[in-house]
Amino acid sequence: MADEEAQKAPAEAQAAAKSGKKKLIAFGGGGVAVLALAYMAALMALPGEQAAPQLKGPFVAPLTESKVQVNLAGSKSFLVVNFNLIYEAFDEAYYIKRSLDPVYVAELTDVLVDIASAKTREEFSDRVNKPIILEEIRQAVDPLLFPVHIGEGDDATAQDEVSGLAPGISTHTGTFRPLQGEHVLKVDAIARTLTLQDGAQVTWTAGDSDVRVENGLGQTLFVDVSNVVEGFQGEVPVGVRGRMRRLLWNEVLIQ
């Protein structure tokens, strides 16, 4: 009898040990699951990073609603021309809105007439020179079609509702043209200062409608501060909402 009990003791101890291991393993697995859930919850609680702005396209559209007629330089000849453009934008409809803006249409016509009227019949007839003319026009039209927005508003010429800032009078001559959402303009209406990226801090006077600011690369932005919100201090997003990629001849007639 004593021998039987002596034999049972090691077996019971071994069974108890196995049971303890199972409990330990079960507890460990549960602990890992709890930690994993806690980690996932922490990730969900963290604020997500703002997605970088993305251009859509390319899209194709006529540059002007109708043909443009211009007298050429150095002769009595005149040019009748129209173009197609290839562009990218945050929204394809952006181009349609711009093309209906009478100010943009007037500025576009002025640029096309100014460039074309300075060219001769020979320059427009030269195949080698034609791509050069197209690129000259593209560079001149791009800041008109896709101007820099100051603030989040859809209208590029409107005043920002948050800061009261607006594009300056000389905004079309500015060379700062990143996509909107990539950079901000730092504003201190109390100290009357503006800072663009890593550029020098610029001060303004009350009522100024064309303050010139630069970033560290020397790229320029013109800002109207005449209606700035009193006491405003903060960052205002600045940038364009699209880009002209190429300009294409649609029709060229010289007479």
N, C-alpha and C positions, 0 to 999 in steps of 0.2 A: 504493500500500500504506500509505504514511504517512497519506494522506488518510483511508483507511478506518479506521485506528486512531484518528485524531483524532475521527472521527464517533462511534465506539463509546464513547469515554471519557465524553462528556456523558451518553449514554444509560445507561451502567452506573452513573454517579454518581447519576442521577435514580432509578434502580431501587433503589439502596442507600438513598437518602433515604426513599423510600416504605416500604421494608421496615422501616427504623428507626421510622417513625411508627406502623406497624402494631404493632410490638413495644411501643412506648411506650403506645399505646392499650390493648393487651391487658394490659399490666402495670398500667395505671391502673385498668381495670375490675376486675382481680383484687384490687387494693388496696382499692377501695370495698367489694367483697364481704366481704373480711376484716374491715374496720372495722365493717360492718353486723352480721356475725356476732358480733364482739366486743361490740358495743353490746347486742345481744339477750341475749347471755350475761350481761352485767352486770345487765341488767334482771331476768333470771330469778334472779340471785344475791341481789338486794335483798330484804329481808323485806317481805312484803306488808302493807298496812295492814289492820287489823282492821275487818271490815264493821260498819257502824252497826247497832244492834239494830232489827229490823223487827217491827211488830205484824201479826198475821194476823187476818182476819175481814172484816166483823163476823160474830159468831156470836149465836145466840138461844138462851136457856135459861130455864127457870122459876127464879125467885129462891129459892123454898122448895119442899120436897118436898110439903108439904100446905098447906091453907089456914090462915091465922092469924086467931084470934078475939080481939077486944079490947073491953073496956068503954070506951065513949066518955065524955068529960068532960061534966059538967053535965046528965046525964040518965041514965035507966036503959037506954038503948039500947046495943046492942053491934054491933060491926063484924066482918064476916067478909070477908077479903080475901086475894087472892094476886096476884103480879106476874110479869111476864116481864121479862127484862133483855137488852139488846143490849150486847155487850162485844167487845173486841179483846184478843188475847193472843199471846205468842210461840208458844203451843201450845194448841189448842182443848181438849185434855185437862186442862189446868191447872185449869179451872173444876170439872171432875168430881172431881179430887183434893181441892180445897178444900171442895166440898160434902159430902164424906165425913168431914171433920175435925170431930169432936164439939165441940171448942173453938170453931171458927168457927160451927157451927150454934147453939150456945148464945149466942154474942155477937150473932149476927144476930137471933135471936128477941128478945133483950133490947132491941136497938135499935128493932126494929119495934114492939114493945109500948110502949116508952117514948115514941116519937113519936106513934103512933096514939092512945094513951090520953090524950094532952094535947089532942087535937082534939075539937071538938064535932060533933054530927050535921049541923049547918048547914055547917060547913067542908067536910066530906066530900061534901055534896050540892051545893056551889057549883062550877059548871063552871070558873069563873075561878080558883078556889083550888086545884083538883085538880092542875094542873101544878106549882104551888108546893110542894105536899105531896110530889109525886114527886121533885122536885129535892132537897128536904130529906132524903128517905130515901136518894137516890142518893149524896149527899155523905157521909152517915153510914156507908153500907155499903161504899163503894169501898175505904177503907183496911183494912176487915176481909177483903173478898174478895181484894184484891190488896195484901197487906202488903209492906213493904220487905224485900228479901232482903239479908243481910249475908254476902258471900262467894258462892261459885259453887254452893252446895248447892241441891237441888230443894225441900227443906223450908224454908219461910220462917221457921219457929219454931226450927229447929235451930241448933246451934253451928257456926261456920265451922271446917272441919277444918284450915285452914292457920294462921289467926291465933288461933283459940279464942274469937273474939268472937261475940255473939249479939244478937238484937233485945232492947231494954230492956223493962222492965215497961210503960212508957207508950208503947210504939211505935205503938199505934193512934191516939194523939193527935198524932203527928208530922205536919208539913206538907211535909217534903222528899219529893217523889214523882216523880223522873225515872225514865226507863226504866233497867233494869239494863244496865250496860255503857257508860253515858254519863259516869258520874262515879265517883270513888273516895274512900274514907276513908283518910287518911294516919295511920298508927299507929306510935307509938314506945313500946314496952313498957318500955324502959329509963328514959326520961325520964317515962313515964306521961302521954303527951299524945295527943290526937286532933285532927285538923284536917279539916274538911269543905269541899272546894273552896277558895274564897278567904276562908273564914270565919276567925274568931279561933281560936287554939290553945287547947284546953281540957285541963286536967289532971284526973286522977282519983285516987282512993284505992283501995287494994287491996280487992277484994271488992265494989266498987260494981256494982250490977245495973241502974242506970238513969241513965247519964251523958247529959246533954243537950248536943248540939253543934249549931251553926248554920253555915249558909253565909253568904256576903256579902249575900244577899237576906233574911236573917232566917228562912229555912226551917229547921225543926227536925228532928232525928233523935235517937232515944234508943237507947243502946247498953249492952249488958251486958258488962262487962269482967272479971267475977269469975273467968272461966276462961281469960283471955288467956294465950297461949303465952309463957313466960318468955323475955325477950330479943328478942321479935319486933319487927322494924322493916320496914315496907313499906306497900304500898297494897292496900286491900281493896275490891273492887267493891261498890257499893251501889245499890239501885234496885228498882223494881217490874217485874213480868213481864206486866202487863196493865192495862186500864182499863175501867171501866164507862162506856159512852157514853150510854145512855138507860135509863130504867126505864118500863115500860108497865103500865097496868092490865090485868089478866087477868079478874078478877072482883071486884065490890064489892057487898056485901049489908049493908044496915043494918036492924036489927030493934029 
